[in-house]
Amino acid sequence: MATITAARDMRINTVIIFNGGSSAVKPYLAISGDKDIGNPTATRLSNALATDPPSAHLFRVDGV
């Protein structure tokens, strides 16, 4: 969540979020997996693409 907060700083252009949420106020890359804290899902991350600034999501399913 600190990365998402830091994205509000005008000096920062883009951010990479490691299992810390699925949205930011600037373009971002979100990286997460099904064993991460907060029980993220691939569907939740992909739904964020429709409403967020330009973004990309990488999601790993354990055993794949």
PQR file with spaces between the fields and no chain letter, atoms N, CA, C, O and H, PARSE charges and radii, in Angstrom:
ATOM       1  N    MET     1       0.811   -1.193    0.000 -0.4000 1.5000
ATOM       2  CA   MET     1       0.000    0.000    0.000 -0.0000 2.0000
ATOM       3  C    MET     1       0.858    1.263    0.000  0.5500 1.7000
ATOM       4  O    MET     1       0.402    2.321   -0.434 -0.5500 1.4000
ATOM       5  N    ALA     2       2.078    1.162    0.476 -0.4000 1.5000
ATOM       6  CA   ALA     2       2.957    2.329    0.466 -0.0000 2.0000
ATOM       7  C    ALA     2       3.265    2.751   -0.965  0.5500 1.7000
ATOM       8  O    ALA     2       3.391    3.943   -1.245 -0.5500 1.4000
ATOM       9  H    ALA     2       2.449    0.303    0.828  0.4000 1.0000
ATOM      10  N    THR     3       3.386    1.792   -1.868 -0.4000 1.5000
ATOM      11  CA   THR     3       3.644    2.125   -3.267 -0.0000 2.0000
ATOM      12  C    THR     3       2.474    2.889   -3.861  0.5500 1.7000
ATOM      13  O    THR     3       2.673    3.857   -4.595 -0.5500 1.4000
ATOM      14  H    THR     3       3.283    0.824   -1.641  0.4000 1.0000
ATOM      15  N    ILE     4       1.261    2.467   -3.551 -0.4000 1.5000
ATOM      16  CA   ILE     4       0.079    3.158   -4.059 -0.0000 2.0000
ATOM      17  C    ILE     4       0.026    4.585   -3.516  0.5500 1.7000
ATOM      18  O    ILE     4      -0.331    5.515   -4.239 -0.5500 1.4000
ATOM      19  H    ILE     4       1.099    1.681   -2.954  0.4000 1.0000
ATOM      20  N    THR     5       0.378    4.756   -2.252 -0.4000 1.5000
ATOM      21  CA   THR     5       0.425    6.087   -1.662 -0.0000 2.0000
ATOM      22  C    THR     5       1.514    6.925   -2.311  0.5500 1.7000
ATOM      23  O    THR     5       1.290    8.099   -2.606 -0.5500 1.4000
ATOM      24  H    THR     5       0.667    4.000   -1.664  0.4000 1.0000
ATOM      25  N    ALA     6       2.680    6.351   -2.537 -0.4000 1.5000
ATOM      26  CA   ALA     6       3.787    7.079   -3.167 -0.0000 2.0000
ATOM      27  C    ALA     6       3.444    7.507   -4.588  0.5500 1.7000
ATOM      28  O    ALA     6       3.979    8.503   -5.076 -0.5500 1.4000
ATOM      29  H    ALA     6       2.862    5.398   -2.297  0.4000 1.0000
ATOM      30  N    ALA     7       2.568    6.778   -5.255 -0.4000 1.5000
ATOM      31  CA   ALA     7       2.187    7.122   -6.634 -0.0000 2.0000
ATOM      32  C    ALA     7       1.524    8.493   -6.713  0.5500 1.7000
ATOM      33  O    ALA     7       1.471    9.095   -7.786 -0.5500 1.4000
ATOM      34  H    ALA     7       2.134    5.969   -4.858  0.4000 1.0000
ATOM      35  N    ARG     8       1.026    8.981   -5.605 -0.4000 1.5000
ATOM      36  CA   ARG     8       0.405   10.316   -5.597 -0.0000 2.0000
ATOM      37  C    ARG     8       1.434   11.435   -5.736  0.5500 1.7000
ATOM      38  O    ARG     8       1.084   12.571   -6.055 -0.5500 1.4000
ATOM      39  H    ARG     8       1.069    8.492   -4.733  0.4000 1.0000
ATOM      40  N    ASP     9       2.706   11.110   -5.495 -0.4000 1.5000
ATOM      41  CA   ASP     9       3.784   12.101   -5.609 -0.0000 2.0000
ATOM      42  C    ASP     9       3.974   12.458   -7.079  0.5500 1.7000
ATOM      43  O    ASP     9       4.110   11.567   -7.918 -0.5500 1.4000
ATOM      44  H    ASP     9       2.991   10.187   -5.236  0.4000 1.0000
ATOM      45  N    MET    10       3.985   13.740   -7.398 -0.4000 1.5000
ATOM      46  CA   MET    10       4.091   14.195   -8.790 -0.0000 2.0000
ATOM      47  C    MET    10       5.418   13.808   -9.440  0.5500 1.7000
ATOM      48  O    MET    10       5.509   13.784  -10.667 -0.5500 1.4000
ATOM      49  H    MET    10       3.875   14.463   -6.716  0.4000 1.0000
ATOM      50  N    ARG    11       6.447   13.504   -8.649 -0.4000 1.5000
ATOM      51  CA   ARG    11       7.748   13.129   -9.214 -0.0000 2.0000
ATOM      52  C    ARG    11       7.762   11.694   -9.721  0.5500 1.7000
ATOM      53  O    ARG    11       8.681   11.309  -10.446 -0.5500 1.4000
ATOM      54  H    ARG    11       6.373   13.523   -7.652  0.4000 1.0000
ATOM      55  N    ILE    12       6.778   10.906   -9.361 -0.4000 1.5000
ATOM      56  CA   ILE    12       6.722    9.495   -9.750 -0.0000 2.0000
ATOM      57  C    ILE    12       5.792    9.338  -10.947  0.5500 1.7000
ATOM      58  O    ILE    12       4.659    9.817  -10.934 -0.5500 1.4000
ATOM      59  H    ILE    12       6.033   11.218   -8.773  0.4000 1.0000
ATOM      60  N    ASN    13       6.294    8.648  -12.001 -0.4000 1.5000
ATOM      61  CA   ASN    13       5.515    8.482  -13.230 -0.0000 2.0000
ATOM      62  C    ASN    13       4.735    7.175  -13.263  0.5500 1.7000
ATOM      63  O    ASN    13       3.584    7.160  -13.699 -0.5500 1.4000
ATOM      64  H    ASN    13       7.215    8.258  -12.012  0.4000 1.0000
ATOM      65  N    THR    14       5.333    6.089  -12.815 -0.4000 1.5000
ATOM      66  CA   THR    14       4.691    4.775  -12.830 -0.0000 2.0000
ATOM      67  C    THR    14       5.115    4.012  -11.574  0.5500 1.7000
ATOM      68  O    THR    14       6.102    4.364  -10.928 -0.5500 1.4000
ATOM      69  H    THR    14       6.268    6.101  -12.461  0.4000 1.0000
ATOM      70  N    VAL    15       4.362    2.970  -11.235 -0.4000 1.5000
ATOM      71  CA   VAL    15       4.691    2.171  -10.064 -0.0000 2.0000
ATOM      72  C    VAL    15       4.522    0.689  -10.369  0.5500 1.7000
ATOM      73  O    VAL    15       3.816    0.306  -11.302 -0.5500 1.4000
ATOM      74  H    VAL    15       3.559    2.684  -11.760  0.4000 1.0000
ATOM      75  N    ILE    16       5.185   -0.138   -9.563 -0.4000 1.5000
ATOM      76  CA   ILE    16       4.999   -1.588   -9.601 -0.0000 2.0000
ATOM      77  C    ILE    16       4.473   -1.988   -8.230  0.5500 1.7000
ATOM      78  O    ILE    16       5.090   -1.693   -7.207 -0.5500 1.4000
ATOM      79  H    ILE    16       5.759    0.173   -8.805  0.4000 1.0000
ATOM      80  N    ILE    17       3.327   -2.662   -8.217 -0.4000 1.5000
ATOM      81  CA   ILE    17       2.677   -3.060   -6.976 -0.0000 2.0000
ATOM      82  C    ILE    17       2.861   -4.571   -6.802  0.5500 1.7000
ATOM      83  O    ILE    17       2.357   -5.351   -7.610 -0.5500 1.4000
ATOM      84  H    ILE    17       2.825   -2.902   -9.048  0.4000 1.0000
ATOM      85  N    PHE    18       3.573   -4.985   -5.761 -0.4000 1.5000
ATOM      86  CA   PHE    18       3.757   -6.402   -5.451 -0.0000 2.0000
ATOM      87  C    PHE    18       2.756   -6.797   -4.367  0.5500 1.7000
ATOM      88  O    PHE    18       2.962   -6.506   -3.189 -0.5500 1.4000
ATOM      89  H    PHE    18       3.982   -4.351   -5.104  0.4000 1.0000
ATOM      90  N    ASN    19       1.676   -7.458   -4.768 -0.4000 1.5000
ATOM      91  CA   ASN    19       0.646   -7.917   -3.841 -0.0000 2.0000
ATOM      92  C    ASN    19       0.259   -6.831   -2.850  0.5500 1.7000
ATOM      93  O    ASN    19       0.203   -7.065   -1.642 -0.5500 1.4000
ATOM      94  H    ASN    19       1.508   -7.695   -5.725  0.4000 1.0000
ATOM      95  N    GLY    20      -0.004   -5.652   -3.370 -0.4000 1.5000
ATOM      96  CA   GLY    20      -0.363   -4.563   -2.481 -0.0000 2.0000
ATOM      97  C    GLY    20      -1.628   -3.856   -2.890  0.5500 1.7000
ATOM      98  O    GLY    20      -1.935   -2.791   -2.355 -0.5500 1.4000
ATOM      99  H    GLY    20       0.042   -5.462   -4.351  0.4000 1.0000
ATOM     100  N    GLY    21      -2.362   -4.407   -3.810 -0.4000 1.5000
ATOM     101  CA   GLY    21      -3.585   -3.774   -4.279 -0.0000 2.0000
ATOM     102  C    GLY    21      -3.727   -3.947   -5.776  0.5500 1.7000
ATOM     103  O    GLY    21      -2.863   -4.522   -6.438 -0.5500 1.4000
ATOM     104  H    GLY    21      -2.113   -5.272   -4.245  0.4000 1.0000
ATOM     105  N    SER    22      -4.811   -3.449   -6.288 -0.4000 1.5000
ATOM     106  CA   SER    22      -5.063   -3.609   -7.714 -0.0000 2.0000
ATOM     107  C    SER    22      -5.379   -2.293   -8.389  0.5500 1.7000
ATOM     108  O    SER    22      -5.995   -2.279   -9.455 -0.5500 1.4000
ATOM     109  H    SER    22      -5.513   -2.982   -5.750  0.4000 1.0000
ATOM     110  N    SER    23      -4.970   -1.184   -7.792 -0.4000 1.5000
ATOM     111  CA   SER    23      -5.193    0.101   -8.438 -0.0000 2.0000
ATOM     112  C    SER    23      -4.212    1.131   -7.906  0.5500 1.7000
ATOM     113  O    SER    23      -3.696    1.017   -6.794 -0.5500 1.4000
ATOM     114  H    SER    23      -4.469   -1.194   -6.926  0.4000 1.0000
ATOM     115  N    ALA    24      -3.974    2.133   -8.728 -0.4000 1.5000
ATOM     116  CA   ALA    24      -3.139    3.264   -8.351 -0.0000 2.0000
ATOM     117  C    ALA    24      -3.599    4.454   -9.178  0.5500 1.7000
ATOM     118  O    ALA    24      -4.366    4.294  -10.127 -0.5500 1.4000
ATOM     119  H    ALA    24      -4.393    2.225   -9.631  0.4000 1.0000
ATOM     120  N    VAL    25      -3.135    5.638   -8.824 -0.4000 1.5000
ATOM     121  CA   VAL    25      -3.564    6.838   -9.538 -0.0000 2.0000
ATOM     122  C    VAL    25      -2.751    7.090  -10.800  0.5500 1.7000
ATOM     123  O    VAL    25      -3.073    8.002  -11.561 -0.5500 1.4000
ATOM     124  H    VAL    25      -2.511    5.767   -8.053  0.4000 1.0000
ATOM     125  N    LYS    26      -1.717    6.313  -11.036 -0.4000 1.5000
ATOM     126  CA   LYS    26      -0.859    6.439  -12.219 -0.0000 2.0000
ATOM     127  C    LYS    26      -0.702    5.081  -12.868  0.5500 1.7000
ATOM     128  O    LYS    26      -1.077    4.073  -12.270 -0.5500 1.4000
ATOM     129  H    LYS    26      -1.455    5.572  -10.417  0.4000 1.0000
ATOM     130  N    PRO    27      -0.154    5.022  -14.085 -0.5600 1.5000
ATOM     131  CA   PRO    27       0.086    3.714  -14.708  0.2800 2.0000
ATOM     132  C    PRO    27       0.870    2.808  -13.763  0.5500 1.7000
ATOM     133  O    PRO    27       1.766    3.256  -13.049 -0.5500 1.4000
ATOM     134  N    TYR    28       0.512    1.516  -13.775 -0.4000 1.5000
ATOM     135  CA   TYR    28       1.157    0.605  -12.851 -0.0000 2.0000
ATOM     136  C    TYR    28       1.203   -0.809  -13.397  0.5500 1.7000
ATOM     137  O    TYR    28       0.477   -1.160  -14.327 -0.5500 1.4000
ATOM     138  H    TYR    28      -0.216    1.151  -14.356  0.4000 1.0000
ATOM     139  N    LEU    29       2.072   -1.613  -12.800 -0.4000 1.5000
ATOM     140  CA   LEU    29       2.156   -3.050  -13.024 -0.0000 2.0000
ATOM     141  C    LEU    29       1.873   -3.701  -11.682  0.5500 1.7000
ATOM     142  O    LEU    29       2.565   -3.424  -10.702 -0.5500 1.4000
ATOM     143  H    LEU    29       2.662   -1.327  -12.044  0.4000 1.0000
ATOM     144  N    ALA    30       0.861   -4.565  -11.622 -0.4000 1.5000
ATOM     145  CA   ALA    30       0.528   -5.286  -10.386 -0.0000 2.0000
ATOM     146  C    ALA    30       0.977   -6.732  -10.534  0.5500 1.7000
ATOM     147  O    ALA    30       0.659   -7.389  -11.525 -0.5500 1.4000
ATOM     148  H    ALA    30       0.299   -4.790  -12.418  0.4000 1.0000
ATOM     149  N    ILE    31       1.713   -7.223   -9.550 -0.4000 1.5000
ATOM     150  CA   ILE    31       2.204   -8.600   -9.557 -0.0000 2.0000
ATOM     151  C    ILE    31       1.666   -9.290   -8.307  0.5500 1.7000
ATOM     152  O    ILE    31       1.854   -8.805   -7.191 -0.5500 1.4000
ATOM     153  H    ILE    31       1.971   -6.689   -8.745  0.4000 1.0000
ATOM     154  N    SER    32       1.000  -10.421   -8.501 -0.4000 1.5000
ATOM     155  CA   SER    32       0.411  -11.131   -7.374 -0.0000 2.0000
ATOM     156  C    SER    32       0.239  -12.597   -7.724  0.5500 1.7000
ATOM     157  O    SER    32       0.546  -13.016   -8.840 -0.5500 1.4000
ATOM     158  H    SER    32       0.848  -10.815   -9.408  0.4000 1.0000
ATOM     159  N    GLY    33      -0.249  -13.373   -6.777 -0.4000 1.5000
ATOM     160  CA   GLY    33      -0.493  -14.790   -6.995 -0.0000 2.0000
ATOM     161  C    GLY    33      -1.537  -15.306   -6.040  0.5500 1.7000
ATOM     162  O    GLY    33      -1.904  -14.628   -5.080 -0.5500 1.4000
ATOM     163  H    GLY    33      -0.498  -13.033   -5.870  0.4000 1.0000
ATOM     164  N    ASP    34      -2.018  -16.505   -6.299 -0.4000 1.5000
ATOM     165  CA   ASP    34      -3.123  -17.030   -5.509 -0.0000 2.0000
ATOM     166  C    ASP    34      -2.741  -17.374   -4.069  0.5500 1.7000
ATOM     167  O    ASP    34      -3.632  -17.604   -3.251 -0.5500 1.4000
ATOM     168  H    ASP    34      -1.720  -17.056   -7.079  0.4000 1.0000
ATOM     169  N    LYS    35      -1.472  -17.418   -3.734 -0.4000 1.5000
ATOM     170  CA   LYS    35      -1.038  -17.709   -2.359 -0.0000 2.0000
ATOM     171  C    LYS    35      -0.645  -16.437   -1.598  0.5500 1.7000
ATOM     172  O    LYS    35      -0.175  -16.521   -0.463 -0.5500 1.4000
ATOM     173  H    LYS    35      -0.748  -17.232   -4.398  0.4000 1.0000
ATOM     174  N    ASP    36      -0.830  -15.272   -2.203 -0.4000 1.5000
ATOM     175  CA   ASP    36      -0.439  -14.022   -1.558 -0.0000 2.0000
ATOM     176  C    ASP    36      -1.451  -13.596   -0.502  0.5500 1.7000
ATOM     177  O    ASP    36      -2.585  -14.073   -0.479 -0.5500 1.4000
ATOM     178  H    ASP    36      -1.212  -15.204   -3.125  0.4000 1.0000
ATOM     179  N    ILE    37      -1.024  -12.693    0.367 -0.4000 1.5000
ATOM     180  CA   ILE    37      -1.862  -12.165    1.436 -0.0000 2.0000
ATOM     181  C    ILE    37      -3.048  -11.418    0.832  0.5500 1.7000
ATOM     182  O    ILE    37      -2.900  -10.717   -0.169 -0.5500 1.4000
ATOM     183  H    ILE    37      -0.102  -12.305    0.348  0.4000 1.0000
ATOM     184  N    GLY    38      -4.203  -11.566    1.431 -0.4000 1.5000
ATOM     185  CA   GLY    38      -5.384  -10.853    0.967 -0.0000 2.0000
ATOM     186  C    GLY    38      -6.226  -11.641   -0.015  0.5500 1.7000
ATOM     187  O    GLY    38      -7.245  -11.144   -0.495 -0.5500 1.4000
ATOM     188  H    GLY    38      -4.324  -12.136    2.244  0.4000 1.0000
ATOM     189  N    ASN    39      -5.809  -12.881   -0.326 -0.4000 1.5000
ATOM     190  CA   ASN    39      -6.565  -13.738   -1.219 -0.0000 2.0000
ATOM     191  C    ASN    39      -6.919  -13.065   -2.547  0.5500 1.7000
ATOM     192  O    ASN    39      -8.095  -13.003   -2.906 -0.5500 1.4000
ATOM     193  H    ASN    39      -4.981  -13.284    0.064  0.4000 1.0000
ATOM     194  N    PRO    40      -5.924  -12.560   -3.280 -0.5600 1.5000
ATOM     195  CA   PRO    40      -6.220  -11.928   -4.559  0.2800 2.0000
ATOM     196  C    PRO    40      -6.704  -12.958   -5.576  0.5500 1.7000
ATOM     197  O    PRO    40      -6.424  -14.150   -5.447 -0.5500 1.4000
ATOM     198  N    THR    41      -7.418  -12.497   -6.568 -0.4000 1.5000
ATOM     199  CA   THR    41      -7.856  -13.383   -7.649 -0.0000 2.0000
ATOM     200  C    THR    41      -7.498  -12.757   -8.988  0.5500 1.7000
ATOM     201  O    THR    41      -7.398  -11.536   -9.106 -0.5500 1.4000
ATOM     202  H    THR    41      -7.646  -11.529   -6.673  0.4000 1.0000
ATOM     203  N    ALA    42      -7.310  -13.590   -9.980 -0.4000 1.5000
ATOM     204  CA   ALA    42      -7.016  -13.105  -11.327 -0.0000 2.0000
ATOM     205  C    ALA    42      -8.183  -12.277  -11.858  0.5500 1.7000
ATOM     206  O    ALA    42      -7.971  -11.290  -12.562 -0.5500 1.4000
ATOM     207  H    ALA    42      -7.392  -14.582   -9.884  0.4000 1.0000
ATOM     208  N    THR    43      -9.401  -12.666  -11.531 -0.4000 1.5000
ATOM     209  CA   THR    43     -10.578  -11.932  -11.997 -0.0000 2.0000
ATOM     210  C    THR    43     -10.609  -10.516  -11.432  0.5500 1.7000
ATOM     211  O    THR    43     -10.888   -9.562  -12.159 -0.5500 1.4000
ATOM     212  H    THR    43      -9.574  -13.468  -10.959  0.4000 1.0000
ATOM     213  N    ARG    44     -10.327  -10.378  -10.148 -0.4000 1.5000
ATOM     214  CA   ARG    44     -10.320   -9.049   -9.537 -0.0000 2.0000
ATOM     215  C    ARG    44      -9.276   -8.150  -10.194  0.5500 1.7000
ATOM     216  O    ARG    44      -9.543   -6.978  -10.460 -0.5500 1.4000
ATOM     217  H    ARG    44     -10.100  -11.153   -9.558  0.4000 1.0000
ATOM     218  N    LEU    45      -8.095   -8.693  -10.455 -0.4000 1.5000
ATOM     219  CA   LEU    45      -7.057   -7.900  -11.095 -0.0000 2.0000
ATOM     220  C    LEU    45      -7.433   -7.539  -12.518  0.5500 1.7000
ATOM     221  O    LEU    45      -7.207   -6.406  -12.944 -0.5500 1.4000
ATOM     222  H    LEU    45      -7.879   -9.645  -10.239  0.4000 1.0000
ATOM     223  N    SER    46      -8.000   -8.474  -13.263 -0.4000 1.5000
ATOM     224  CA   SER    46      -8.360   -8.167  -14.649 -0.0000 2.0000
ATOM     225  C    SER    46      -9.510   -7.168  -14.713  0.5500 1.7000
ATOM     226  O    SER    46      -9.560   -6.365  -15.645 -0.5500 1.4000
ATOM     227  H    SER    46      -8.184   -9.394  -12.917  0.4000 1.0000
ATOM     228  N    ASN    47     -10.430   -7.189  -13.760 -0.4000 1.5000
ATOM     229  CA   ASN    47     -11.517   -6.208  -13.729 -0.0000 2.0000
ATOM     230  C    ASN    47     -10.992   -4.794  -13.505  0.5500 1.7000
ATOM     231  O    ASN    47     -11.589   -3.829  -13.981 -0.5500 1.4000
ATOM     232  H    ASN    47     -10.389   -7.841  -13.003  0.4000 1.0000
ATOM     233  N    ALA    48      -9.892   -4.668  -12.791 -0.4000 1.5000
ATOM     234  CA   ALA    48      -9.304   -3.353  -12.539 -0.0000 2.0000
ATOM     235  C    ALA    48      -8.816   -2.706  -13.834  0.5500 1.7000
ATOM     236  O    ALA    48      -8.748   -1.480  -13.919 -0.5500 1.4000
ATOM     237  H    ALA    48      -9.408   -5.453  -12.404  0.4000 1.0000
ATOM     238  N    LEU    49      -8.478   -3.505  -14.834 -0.4000 1.5000
ATOM     239  CA   LEU    49      -8.012   -2.951  -16.107 -0.0000 2.0000
ATOM     240  C    LEU    49      -9.053   -2.045  -16.759  0.5500 1.7000
ATOM     241  O    LEU    49      -8.690   -1.102  -17.461 -0.5500 1.4000
ATOM     242  H    LEU    49      -8.534   -4.501  -14.765  0.4000 1.0000
ATOM     243  N    ALA    50     -10.320   -2.311  -16.543 -0.4000 1.5000
ATOM     244  CA   ALA    50     -11.386   -1.547  -17.186 -0.0000 2.0000
ATOM     245  C    ALA    50     -11.569   -0.163  -16.578  0.5500 1.7000
ATOM     246  O    ALA    50     -12.078    0.734  -17.250 -0.5500 1.4000
ATOM     247  H    ALA    50     -10.615   -3.077  -15.973  0.4000 1.0000
ATOM     248  N    THR    51     -11.168    0.034  -15.326 -0.4000 1.5000
ATOM     249  CA   THR    51     -11.456    1.300  -14.651 -0.0000 2.0000
ATOM     250  C    THR    51     -10.221    2.087  -14.227  0.5500 1.7000
ATOM     251  O    THR    51     -10.329    3.275  -13.920 -0.5500 1.4000
ATOM     252  H    THR    51     -10.754   -0.695  -14.780  0.4000 1.0000
ATOM     253  N    ASP    52      -9.081    1.467  -14.204 -0.4000 1.5000
ATOM     254  CA   ASP    52      -7.863    2.130  -13.721 -0.0000 2.0000
ATOM     255  C    ASP    52      -7.129    2.856  -14.840  0.5500 1.7000
ATOM     256  O    ASP    52      -7.472    2.715  -16.014 -0.5500 1.4000
ATOM     257  H    ASP    52      -8.993    0.503  -14.453  0.4000 1.0000
ATOM     258  N    PRO    53      -6.107    3.640  -14.464 -0.5600 1.5000
ATOM     259  CA   PRO    53      -5.213    4.198  -15.478  0.2800 2.0000
ATOM     260  C    PRO    53      -4.547    3.036  -16.220  0.5500 1.7000
ATOM     261  O    PRO    53      -4.692    1.888  -15.800 -0.5500 1.4000
ATOM     262  N    PRO    54      -3.826    3.300  -17.302 -0.5600 1.5000
ATOM     263  CA   PRO    54      -3.158    2.185  -17.998  0.2800 2.0000
ATOM     264  C    PRO    54      -2.414    1.301  -16.998  0.5500 1.7000
ATOM     265  O    PRO    54      -1.656    1.784  -16.157 -0.5500 1.4000
ATOM     266  N    SER    55      -2.650   -0.001  -17.114 -0.4000 1.5000
ATOM     267  CA   SER    55      -2.041   -0.915  -16.158 -0.0000 2.0000
ATOM     268  C    SER    55      -1.881   -2.292  -16.777  0.5500 1.7000
ATOM     269  O    SER    55      -2.452   -2.602  -17.822 -0.5500 1.4000
ATOM     270  H    SER    55      -3.266   -0.393  -17.797  0.4000 1.0000
ATOM     271  N    ALA    56      -1.091   -3.102  -16.102 -0.4000 1.5000
ATOM     272  CA   ALA    56      -0.907   -4.496  -16.493 -0.0000 2.0000
ATOM     273  C    ALA    56      -0.850   -5.318  -15.221  0.5500 1.7000
ATOM     274  O    ALA    56      -0.422   -4.826  -14.176 -0.5500 1.4000
ATOM     275  H    ALA    56      -0.627   -2.850  -15.252  0.4000 1.0000
ATOM     276  N    HIS    57      -1.281   -6.565  -15.305 -0.4000 1.5000
ATOM     277  CA   HIS    57      -1.292   -7.441  -14.132 -0.0000 2.0000
ATOM     278  C    HIS    57      -0.635   -8.771  -14.478  0.5500 1.7000
ATOM     279  O    HIS    57      -0.903   -9.354  -15.528 -0.5500 1.4000
ATOM     280  H    HIS    57      -1.629   -6.964  -16.154  0.4000 1.0000
ATOM     281  N    LEU    58       0.219   -9.238  -13.591 -0.4000 1.5000
ATOM     282  CA   LEU    58       0.783  -10.579  -13.676 -0.0000 2.0000
ATOM     283  C    LEU    58       0.247  -11.355  -12.486  0.5500 1.7000
ATOM     284  O    LEU    58       0.379  -10.914  -11.344 -0.5500 1.4000
ATOM     285  H    LEU    58       0.436   -8.764  -12.738  0.4000 1.0000
ATOM     286  N    PHE    59      -0.358  -12.515  -12.747 -0.4000 1.5000
ATOM     287  CA   PHE    59      -0.945  -13.309  -11.682 -0.0000 2.0000
ATOM     288  C    PHE    59      -0.490  -14.734  -11.826  0.5500 1.7000
ATOM     289  O    PHE    59      -0.648  -15.318  -12.898 -0.5500 1.4000
ATOM     290  H    PHE    59      -0.465  -12.873  -13.674  0.4000 1.0000
ATOM     291  N    ARG    60       0.077  -15.326  -10.778 -0.4000 1.5000
ATOM     292  CA   ARG    60       0.569  -16.694  -10.810 -0.0000 2.0000
ATOM     293  C    ARG    60      -0.334  -17.592   -9.988  0.5500 1.7000
ATOM     294  O    ARG    60      -0.646  -17.293   -8.836 -0.5500 1.4000
ATOM     295  H    ARG    60       0.205  -14.852   -9.907  0.4000 1.0000
ATOM     296  N    VAL    61      -0.749  -18.687  -10.589 -0.4000 1.5000
ATOM     297  CA   VAL    61      -1.528  -19.699   -9.894 -0.0000 2.0000
ATOM     298  C    VAL    61      -0.570  -20.793   -9.467  0.5500 1.7000
ATOM     299  O    VAL    61       0.181  -21.313  -10.292 -0.5500 1.4000
ATOM     300  H    VAL    61      -0.495  -18.929  -11.525  0.4000 1.0000
ATOM     301  N    ASP    62      -0.584  -21.155   -8.176 -0.4000 1.5000
ATOM     302  CA   ASP    62       0.329  -22.163   -7.656 -0.0000 2.0000
ATOM     303  C    ASP    62       0.194  -23.463   -8.429  0.5500 1.7000
ATOM     304  O    ASP    62      -0.915  -23.936   -8.677 -0.5500 1.4000
ATOM     305  H    ASP    62      -1.194  -20.733   -7.506  0.4000 1.0000
ATOM     306  N    GLY    63       1.313  -24.029   -8.804 -0.4000 1.5000
ATOM     307  CA   GLY    63       1.331  -25.309   -9.517 -0.0000 2.0000
ATOM     308  C    GLY    63       1.231  -25.177  -11.015  0.5500 1.7000
ATOM     309  O    GLY    63       1.210  -26.185  -11.721 -0.5500 1.4000
ATOM     310  H    GLY    63       2.214  -23.645   -8.603  0.4000 1.0000
ATOM     311  N    VAL    64       1.168  -23.971  -11.518 -0.4000 1.5000
ATOM     312  CA   VAL    64       1.061  -23.768  -12.967 -0.0000 2.0000
ATOM     313  C    VAL    64       2.366  -23.241  -13.496  0.5500 1.7000
ATOM     314  O    VAL    64       2.493  -23.000  -14.696 -0.5500 1.4000
ATOM     315  H    VAL    64       1.185  -23.151  -10.945  0.4000 1.0000
